[in-house]
Amino acid sequence: MAVLYIIGTPIGNLGDISFRAVEILKTAALVACEDTRRTLKLLTHLGIRVKMLSCRSQNEEFAAKKVVAALDEGLTVAYASDAGTPALSDPGAALVRLAAAAGHEVIPIPGPSAFASLLSVSGGTDKTVIFEGFLSPKQGRRRSRLRELLAMKAAVVLYESPFRILKLLEDIAEIDNERSICVGREMTKVHEEYIRGTVAEVLANFAARKELLGEFSVFISGNKLN
């Protein structure tokens, strides 16, 4: 039976790719990916040449049908998003559903995840963690959802771009500026850093900087004691 492998890829440092992921990529007949250019860089780094298929959010249903057709032919297919684990704020869910519905085996190849990585260094002790990913870029919707999330008294993990990280922190501070948070910037990359403290303290840290570069992951504790 043909197998669809869902592969976790590095979120920055290419050395984080697992041995098992490399072996699957070497033996796959087709690699479906969010961005062929990004995945090509990884494959080139690994010395792998294989046929690729673009499977991004804009064409996921259409591309998924092509993947299922390849699986129907008995071909092994690997799927990788641009960085991290597919279907966590990335495409992949529709592909998994269609492949499974067609009777094909879908197997995860565990790997990097900004969500899990940030949790491991957050210092938080919350038993319940809500993964929300990216919030709406519209301030009204963003603040409304933040109020809902913070009222749940569970830890929350968010993703944000360098263009809106200050706005996000300002919105959180409006609701509860004493909540403990940990912000990861450029995780696993050269300028990787983690800033911990209350929302007010982290906001002041970032507001004092001349520029904010990189991608951000934000852990918000479910209480003020963590």
TORMIKE-385180 format. One record per residue: x, y, z of N, C-alpha, C in turn; residue in three letters. Coordinates in steps of 0.1 Angstrom, whole numbers, plus 2048, in hexadecimal, padded with zeros to 3 digits. Example, Ala and Ser with C-alpha at 12.3 -4.5 7.8 and 13.67 -1.06 7.14 Angstrom:
BEGIN
8847C784E87B7D384E8847DF84EALA8807EA8478897F584788180084FSER
# end
This chain:
BEGIN
8087F480080080080080980C800MET8058167F880D8237F780B82B804ALA81583280881583A814817849812VAL81085181981285F819819863826LEU82586882582D86C83182C87B833TYR82887F83F82788D84383489084BILE83C89884584A89B84A84C8A8851ILE8518A885D8558B48648628B885FGLY8638C585B8708CA8558758D585ETHR8828D985D8888E38658818F0865PRO8808F787187A90487188590F86FILE89190B86E89C91486B8A990D869GLY8AE9068738BB8FF8728B88F286AASN8BF8F185F8BD8E58578C28D885DLEU8CB8DA8678D08CE86F8C58C7877GLY8BA8CE8798AF8C88818A78BD879ASP8A98BB86C8A28B08658A68A386BILE89C89A86D89F88D8738A5883868SER8AC87986D8B186F8648A686885DPHE89B86586489085E85E889867853ARG88887485588287D84B88B87C83EALA89887C8408A187C83589F86F82DVAL89E86483489D85782D88F857825GLU88585C82B87885C824879865817ILE87F87181988087A80D889874802LEU89386C80689B8657FC89385A7F4LYS88A8547FB8838487F587684C7EFTHR8718587F186385C7EC86485E7DDALA85985A7D785885C7C885486A7C5ALA84D8717CF84887E7CD8488867DALEU84D8927DA84C89B7E68438A67E3VAL8388A67EA82E8B17EA8328BB7F4ALA8328C87F18378D27FA8308DF7F9CYS8308E78038298F480482F8FD7FAGLU83C8FE7F98449077F084F8FF7EAASP84F8FC7DD8598F37D78678FA7D8THR8689077D887590E7D987B90C7E7ARG87390D7F187890B7FF87C8FC801ARG8748F37FD8778E57FE8838E17F6THR8848E77EA8908E47E189D8E77E9LEU89D8F27F08A98F67F88AD8EB802LYS8A38E68088A58DB8128AA8CE80BLEU8A38CB8008A78BE7F98B58C07F3LEU8B88CB7EE8C68CE7E98D08CC7F3THR8CD8D27FF8D68D180B8D98C280EHIS8CE8BA80D8CF8AC8108D48A3804LEU8D68AA7F98DB8A27ED8D08997E7GLY8C489D7E88B98957E38B289B7D7ILE8B08937CD8A98977C189C88F7C0ARG8918957BF88488E7BF87A8977B8VAL8708927B28658997AC85D8A07B7LYS8598AD7B58528B57BF8458BA7B9MET83C8BC7C282E8C17BF82A8CC7C9LEU8268D87C48228E27CD8158DF7D3SER8148E07E08078DD7E78068E77F2CYS8028F37EE8008FE7F87F29017FBARG7EF90A8047E290D8087D99117FDSER7DE9187F37D691D7E87D19127DEGLN7D99077DE7D58FC7D57D58EE7DBASN7D38EE7E87D58E27F07CC8D77EBGLU7BF8DA7EA7B58D07E67B98CA7D8GLU7BC8D27CE7C08CE7C17CD8C57C1PHE7D78CA7C87E38C37C97E28B67D1ALA7D98B67DB7D78AA7E37D189F7DAALA7C98A27D07C38987C77CF8927BELYS7D889A7BB7E48957B37EC88C7BCLYS7EE88F7C97F58867D27EE8797D3VAL7E187A7D57D986D7D67DA8657CAVAL7DA86B7BE7DC8647B27E985C7B2ALA7F48637B780185D7B78018517C1ALA7FA8537CC7F98487D67F183C7D0LEU7E78407C87DF8357C27E882D7B9ASP7F28337B37FB82C7AA8068247B2GLU8058257BF80F81D7C881B8257CBGLY81C8327C882883A7CB82883F7D9LEU83483F7DF8368457EC8378547EBTHR82F85B7F382F86A7F2833870800VAL83B87A80083E88180C83989080BALA83489581682F8A38168378AB820TYR83B8B781C8428C082683D8CE824ALA83B8D582F8388E382E8458EB82ESER8448F882D85090082C85A8FE838ASP8548FD84385C8FB8508538F685BALA8588EC8628518E786D8488DB869GLY83E8D98718358CD86F8298D1868THR8268CB85D81A8CE85480D8CE85DPRO8048D68587F68D885E7F68DF86BALA8028E48708028ED87C8048FB876LEU7F99038737FA91086D80090F85FSER80090385980590184C7FB8F7845ASP7FC8F68377F48ED8307F78DE834PRO7EE8D58307F18C78337E58BF837GLY7DB8C683E7D08BF8437C78B9838ALA7C48C182E7BC8BD8237C28B181CALA7CF8B181A7D68A68147D589981CLEU7D789A8297D588F8327C7889831VAL7BD8918317AF88D8317AC885824ARG7B088B8197AE88480C7B587780ALEU7C287780E7CA86B80D7C4860816ALA7C08638227BB85982B7AD854826ALA7A585E82179885A81C799850810ALA7A48528087A68497FD7AC83C801ALA7AE83A80E7B282D8137C182B814GLY7C98368137D78358137DC838822HIS7E78328257ED8348327F4841833GLU7F284983E7F885684080085584DVAL80D85784C81685585781E86285AILE81F86686682687286A83586F86CPRO83E87886784C87786A84F883873ILE84F88088085188B88A85D894887PRO85C8A188A8678AA8878658B788EGLY86C8C188A86B8CE89085D8D4890PRO85B8DC89B84E8E389C8518EF8A5SER84E8FB8A08509078A88479078B4ALA83B9018B38329008BE8388F88CAPHE83C8EB8C78428E38D184F8E88D6ALA8578EE8CD8648F38D18638FF8DBSER8599088D98579138E285290E8EFLEU8499048EF8448FF8FC84F8FA904LEU8598F38FE8648ED90586D8F790DSER86D90390887690D90E86E918915VAL86191791585992291B85992392ASER85C91793085B91793F84D916944GLY84491593C836914940832907946GLY82990694F8258FA9568168F7953THR8108FE94A8028FC9477FF8EE942ASP7F58E89477F18DA9427E98DB934LYS7E38E69327DB8E89267E28F391DTHR7E48F09117EA8FA9087E28FB8FBVAL7DE9078F77D69098EB7E090E8E0ILE7E09078D57E890B8CA7DF9138C0PHE7E19208BF7D89298B67DF92C8A9GLU7ED92C8A97F393089D7F293F89AGLY7F094388E7EF95188A7E095788DPHE7E09628947D39698967D097288ALEU7C497788A7C098087F7C998C87FSER7CC9918737D499E8727CB9AA875PRO7BE9A88767B59B38797B49B5888LYS7B79C188D7B89C389B7AC9BF8A3GLN7A09C289E7949BF8A57929B08A7GLY7949A989D79299A89E79D9948A6ARG7AA99A8A57B59958AD7B29968BCARG7AE9A28C07AC9A58CE7A099D8D3ARG79699B8CB78B9938CF78F9858D2SER79697F8C979B9718CB7A59708D7ARG7AD97A8D97B697A8E47AF97A8F1LEU7A49828F279C9828FE796974901ARG79296E8F778C9608F87979568FDGLU7A39578F77AD94E8FA7B2950908LEU7B595C90C7BA95F9197B095C925LEU7A395C92179995992B79894A92EALA79E94292579D9349277A792F932MET7B09379377BA9339417C292793DLYS7C59269317CE91C92C7DA923925ALA7E591C9237F092291C7EC92390DALA7F292D9067EF92F8F87FC9318F0VAL7FC92B8E580892D8DC8039348CFVAL80A93F8CB8069468BF8129488B7LEU81094A8AA81B94D8A081895B89CTYR82396389982197089482D97588BGLU82A97E88283598387983C98F880SER84799387A84E99F8808469AC87EPRO83D9AC8758359B887282A9BA87CPHE8269B088381B9B188D81E9AD89BARG82A9A989E82D9A48AB82B9AF8B6ILE82E9BB8B382C9C68BD81D9C88BFLEU8159C88B58079CA8B68019BE8BELYS8069B28BC8009A78C38039A88D2LEU8109AC8D58139AE8E380B9B98EALEU8099C48E28019CF8E77F39CB8EAGLU7ED9C28E17E09BD8E37DF9B48F0ASP7E99AC8F27E99A38FD7EA9AB90AILE7F39B690A7F59BE9157E89C6919ALA7E09C990F7D39D09127CA9C791AGLU7CB9BA9187C29B191F7C89AC92CILE7D59A992C7DC9A59397EB9A6937ASP7F09B293C7FF9B493A8089AE944ASN8029A694E80A99F95780B990954GLU80498C94980597E94681397A942ARG81996F94682696B943826965934SER83196992D83296591F84096191CILE84295A91184F95790C84E9588FDCYS8579618F78579638E886395E8E2VAL8629558D886D94F8D186F9578C4GLY87A95C8C187D9638B488895B8ACARG8859598A088F95289789394589DGLU88A93D8A188D9308A889592789FMET8A09228A58AA91989F8B3920895THR8B292C8928BA9348888C593B88FLYS8CD9428878D994988C8D6953897VAL8CB95B8968C896589F8BD9618A9HIS8BC9548AC8B294F8B58B39558C3GLU8A79588C88A795D8D689995B8DCGLU89995B8EA88D9598F188B9638FCTYR88096A8FC87E97590587397190FILE87597191C86B96D92586897892FARG85C97893485898293E84998593DGLY84598F944837993942835999935THR82899A9318259A092482B9AE923VAL8299B692E82E9C492F83D9C492DALA8449BB9338539BB9328589B7924GLU8529AD91E8569A99118529B4906VAL8469BA9088429C58FF84C9D0900LEU8519D490C85A9DF90D8679DB907ALA86C9CF9088789CA9028779CC8F3ASN86D9C78ED86B9C88DE8699D68D9PHE8629DE8E185F9EC8DD86B9F48DDALA8759F18E58829F88E588C9F58DAALA8899EB8D28929E78C788F9EF8BBARG89A9F18B38999F98A78929F289CLYS8939E489C88C9DC8928899CE897GLU87F9C889287B9BB89687B9B288ALEU8849A88898869A087E883991882LEU87F98987887D97B87A86E97787DGLY86C96A87F85F96588285E963891GLU8529658978509648A58469598A9PHE8499538B48409498BB83E94E8C9SER83194F8CD82E9558DA82794B8E3VAL82C9488EF8269408F9820949904PHE81394890780D95091180894691CILE80D9489288099409337FA941936SER7F593693B7E793793F7E493D94DGLY7EF9419547ED9489617F9951963ASN7FA95896E80496297081095C978LYS80F94F97C81994998582494397DLEU82393F97082D938969839941965ASN
# end
